[in-house]
Amino acid sequence: MFRIVFLFLMINILSFGKIEDGLNLLNLKDKRRIEKLITKIENNKDIIIYIKTVNGEESMQLENPQKTVMIIIQKINDEKIASELKFTEDLRMEDKEHDLNLILVNNKDYMFDAKYENYFENILVGIDKLIDSSEKEEKITDK
C-alpha cells in the first residue's frame, strides 16, 4: 500500500513541477490542461514558465533563472487577491509593461469569478503572443 501511495505522490510531483498550487485553485484535470499548454509554449518559445499560488505575500526564487516567466497569484486576505507576472531580464520585456498590464486587466474577471483555469489559460496565450511580438521586434532591431 505504501508503494502505491508513494508512486502516486511522485507522479503528481513530477507531473506538475511547473504548477505550484498552494491555494488549491485548480483541480487535477485543469492542472493537466494548463501543464500541456505550458509545455507547448515552452517548446515553441524556448522559455520556462512557472505558475505559483500562495497564501500571503511570498516571492519565488529560482536557482538559474534564464528565459523564465512566472505567474503568481497571492491571496493577501479573505477579500483581496493579487496577480503578478514576472519575466527574467533576458526576455527583454521592459518595453512591454503596458501590454503586460493589459493581459492582466483583460483577464481579471476570470480571477474574480474564481475561473482560475480560464485565467491561467488566457494569461499564457497572451504571454505567448507577446513573446512573439517581442522576438519580431528584436529581429528587426538586430538588422
Order of alpha helices (4+ residues) and beta strands (2+ residues): alpha-beta-alpha-beta-beta-beta-alpha-alpha-alpha
